[in-house]
Amino acid sequence: MPVQAIPDRYPALNGFIPGRAWNQAMLQRNDKEEPRYASYPTPRSFHDNFSAKEFTAALERSNSGNKPLGVYVHVPFCRKVCFYCACDKIVTQNTQLAEPYLSRLDREMVLSSRHLDSSRQIQQLHWGGTPTFLTLDQMSDLIDRLDARFGLSYAPNRDYSIDIDPHQADVLTLRHLQALGFNRISLSIQDFDPTVQHAINRVQPHVLTETLMEEASRLGFRSLSLDLIYGLPCQTRTSFAKTLAQAIELNPARFKVTSYRHMPERFASQRHINRDDLPCPEEKSAILHTAITMLTQAGYVPIGLDHFVRPDDNLAIAQQQGTLQRNFKSYSSHTQYDLVGLGVSAVSCVDDIYAQNPTEPASYEQALDKGHLAIKRGLRLTRDDQIRRHAIERMLCYMALDLDEISRRWNIDAPRYLAGALTKLEVAERAGLIQRTGTRLVVTAQGRSVLGHLAMAFDARSPTQAVS
């Protein structure tokens, strides 16, 4: 596929050929990790021998913990299939089909909120999936139900965010979301290149995103984020550089750049993608290098796995101040909070437990129709889990690990306690992905491209811990 040269402002990228430092073999293995390693514990560590009663007990225990309350709401409806998608979804044009789902969400809210202190308002709220599938009236109804069951916060520092599909939203949508109390939005772009958009069945003109960004800025949303994916069919380092150049011109506060994982044997929609159209490992490595180079040259600060933010963004400030947090969804500048997940496949993290709802809508519906919370599986953390979670979170947030800090915090001899993981990381150290000085480990610039794979070394529950 013919491509033009990378924009002149990034001359260092023209003619770039990735070297061994990028460790393409590890990039390929990292791409095959499923699900993408983003936090500890991963949902694949959850077990079915976990009851709703254990979850409600955790909710009640959490009332004495003084943690802020967060709520995640999953909306699984889409108007059309995007071929790259790796999510469980219901494809329909009929928004009325969401009404029974909203009623069951409300039932789930009632069953959960009765175990929480009524004074714990929602400080953090995120609507994921494709919430812009809902009509404006349905959005209003959902926010009213959340307020009635939990209580919404109107504090200036609240963090209310929503994922937006640009071709399912307009300026009226943004104005309505602002009126509902949202102050952060994330636009799912993936790629601006028309050839790539057709290959993934997600055509959305650049002007559409530009219009939404301008309106969101005018309305005063606290943070605007653009989500991109590298490794998509028909993508090249040059075509993605053009997408990045256009995206950088829009001046969002944040970028999220994630890797496409081709798993057609599991996700039917991906079977529409021709494997031969995917960039080869060398090209995908070059695309990633292009993204990192262009975003850092544009002044964005790399945050852990896949985020790049402006220096004045609260994630960058939190990283500098040592208060950055990471959960299974994303990064946060807030202190740790108890998270209640609502909807199909949603995960809750409350007190010392993780609990997940069924991924099948029928199972979710049946449980709630019987008056029960739809908890499918979960996990209660041991002390070992908590230590490893802390170590993994430090790696993912700060790309470094201070073993002395872990020793003091948990009253252990961290080098001895985590000796197995440290031995595995010796391979990465020899490859130049990690530098170790005494009791401090620092991930190098080359190692950041496989940060999740490196952090996995500390996961005793993972069947594939080794870094090799």
Secondary structure, 3 states (H helix, E strand, C coil): CCCCCCCCCCHHHCCCCCCHHHCHHHHHHHHHCCCCCCCCCCHHHCECCCCHHHHHHHHHHHCCCCCCEEEEEEECEECCCCCCCCCCCEECCCHHHHHHHHHHHHHHHHHHHCCCCCCCCEEEEEEEECHHHCCHHHHHHHHHHHHHHCCECCCCCCEEEEEECHHHCCHHHHHHHHHHCCCEEEEEEECCCHHHHHHCCCCCCHHHHHHHHHHHHHHCCCEEEEEEEECCCCCCHHHHHHHHHHHHHCCCCEEEEEECCCCCCCCHHHHHCCHHHCCCHHHHHHHHHHHHHHHHHCCCEEECCCEEECCCCHHHHHHHHCCCEECCCCEECCCCCEEEEECCCCEEEECCEEEECCCCHHHHHHHHHCCCCCCCEEEECCHHHHHHHHHHHHHHHHCEEEHHHHHHHHCCCHHHHCHHHHHHHHHHHHCCCEEEECCEEEECCCHHHHHHHHHHHHCCCCCCCCCC
